[in-house]
Amino acid sequence: MSTIGNRLQAVAERIRRAAEAAGRAAQDIQLVAVSKTCPPEAVREAHRAGQRAFGESYVQEALEKMDALADLPLEWHFIGPIQSNKTGPIARRFAWVHGVDRDKIARRLADARPPEAPPLNICIQVNVSGEASKSGVAPDEVLALARTIISLPRLKLRGLMAIPRPTDDEAEQRRQFRTLRTIRDELEAHGIATDTLSMGMSDDLEAAIAEGATLVRVGTAIFGARAKKTGRKDPEENRLHKA
C-alpha cells in the first residue's frame, strides 16, 4: 500500500476509535481529504486507496486539478473563503461549499448553479471562537442566513461548518465544537433540519467526533506537510491550524 494509502488507513482507524468511544457508528462520519496544494497524482493515489471526497480552497488550482482528474468519479468540496468574483466556477464545478457566511455569497452561488445540476450542498461557516481574524457568521446570525439559503432553489442547506481556535486542550476543543452542535439544535427547533456538522481536522478530529461531527476535513495527516503557496495567503495556515 502507498504512503498515502497507509495514512488514509490510519485516519480511518482514528475515526473508528473516536466513533466507538462516542457510541457512534464510524460509517456515519464522512472523511473529506483536503488536497489543496497537492498535485493531481496525490489525489489519484488517494483514490486508488478508496478515497472519493476531496477538499480544495484555491479556485484556479482546483479547476486545473479537476480537469486533470476528470476520468475519476470524485466528489469535490470547496472549503476555503469565498470571494464574490469566484462564485461562478465554484457553483458550476463543486458539489459542496463549506464556507458560506453571507447572504450575498449564497445568492451569487444560487444564481450561478446550472439548472441541470443537482442543488449545491451548502454548509454555513460559523465563527464559534469569536476571533475577528476568522471567517464565519456570528452564532446569533446563523438563523437568518439559514432562512435565506433554504429560500434559494439551486442551493441545499446541509448543515454547519467551523474552524475553532487552535488549542491542545481537548476540553476547550470540545467546548467549541459543542457550540456548533448547539446552534444546529437551535436551527432544528426553528423547523430547519440539517444533517451535517462539518468540523474536525487533523489535530482535533477526535474531539469533533465526540461532539457529533458527521464530516471531518483532514489534509496533513493524509498528504503530509502542505506546500506553501508563494505570494498567496492561506487563511488556515495563518491561523496555525492544520487541516
NORJOSUL-V66003 format. One record per residue. N is the residue number from 0. RES is the residue in one small letter. SS is DSSP state (@ for helix, = for strand, . for the rest). Layout:
# NORJOSUL-V66003
<<N,RES,SS> <N,RES,SS>>
This chain:
# NORJOSUL-V66003
<<0,m,.> <1,s,.> <2,t,@> <3,i,@> <4,g,@> <5,n,@> <6,r,@> <7,l,@> <8,q,@> <9,a,@> <10,v,@> <11,a,@> <12,e,@> <13,r,@> <14,i,@> <15,r,@> <16,r,@> <17,a,@> <18,a,@> <19,e,@> <20,a,@> <21,a,.> <22,g,.> <23,r,.> <24,a,.> <25,a,@> <26,q,@> <27,d,@> <28,i,.> <29,q,=> <30,l,=> <31,v,=> <32,a,=> <33,v,=> <34,s,.> <35,k,.> <36,t,.> <37,c,.> <38,p,.> <39,p,@> <40,e,@> <41,a,@> <42,v,@> <43,r,@> <44,e,@> <45,a,@> <46,h,@> <47,r,@> <48,a,.> <49,g,.> <50,q,.> <51,r,.> <52,a,=> <53,f,=> <54,g,=> <55,e,=> <56,s,.> <57,y,.> <58,v,@> <59,q,@> <60,e,@> <61,a,@> <62,l,@> <63,e,@> <64,k,@> <65,m,@> <66,d,@> <67,a,@> <68,l,.> <69,a,.> <70,d,.> <71,l,.> <72,p,.> <73,l,.> <74,e,=> <75,w,=> <76,h,=> <77,f,=> <78,i,.> <79,g,.> <80,p,.> <81,i,.> <82,q,.> <83,s,@> <84,n,@> <85,k,@> <86,t,@> <87,g,@> <88,p,@> <89,i,@> <90,a,@> <91,r,@> <92,r,@> <93,f,.> <94,a,.> <95,w,=> <96,v,=> <97,h,=> <98,g,=> <99,v,=> <100,d,.> <101,r,.> <102,d,@> <103,k,@> <104,i,@> <105,a,@> <106,r,@> <107,r,@> <108,l,@> <109,a,@> <110,d,@> <111,a,@> <112,r,.> <113,p,.> <114,p,.> <115,e,.> <116,a,.> <117,p,.> <118,p,.> <119,l,=> <120,n,=> <121,i,=> <122,c,=> <123,i,=> <124,q,=> <125,v,=> <126,n,.> <127,v,.> <128,s,.> <129,g,.> <130,e,.> <131,a,.> <132,s,.> <133,k,.> <134,s,.> <135,g,.> <136,v,=> <137,a,.> <138,p,@> <139,d,@> <140,e,@> <141,v,@> <142,l,@> <143,a,@> <144,l,@> <145,a,@> <146,r,@> <147,t,@> <148,i,@> <149,i,@> <150,s,.> <151,l,.> <152,p,.> <153,r,.> <154,l,=> <155,k,=> <156,l,=> <157,r,=> <158,g,=> <159,l,=> <160,m,=> <161,a,.> <162,i,.> <163,p,.> <164,r,.> <165,p,.> <166,t,.> <167,d,.> <168,d,.> <169,e,@> <170,a,@> <171,e,@> <172,q,@> <173,r,@> <174,r,@> <175,q,@> <176,f,@> <177,r,@> <178,t,@> <179,l,@> <180,r,@> <181,t,@> <182,i,@> <183,r,@> <184,d,@> <185,e,@> <186,l,@> <187,e,@> <188,a,@> <189,h,.> <190,g,.> <191,i,.> <192,a,.> <193,t,.> <194,d,.> <195,t,=> <196,l,=> <197,s,=> <198,m,.> <199,g,.> <200,m,.> <201,s,.> <202,d,.> <203,d,.> <204,l,@> <205,e,@> <206,a,@> <207,a,@> <208,i,@> <209,a,@> <210,e,.> <211,g,.> <212,a,.> <213,t,.> <214,l,=> <215,v,=> <216,r,=> <217,v,=> <218,g,.> <219,t,@> <220,a,@> <221,i,@> <222,f,@> <223,g,.> <224,a,.> <225,r,.> <226,a,.> <227,k,.> <228,k,.> <229,t,.> <230,g,.> <231,r,.> <232,k,.> <233,d,.> <234,p,@> <235,e,@> <236,e,@> <237,n,@> <238,r,.> <239,l,.> <240,h,.> <241,k,.> <242,a,.>>
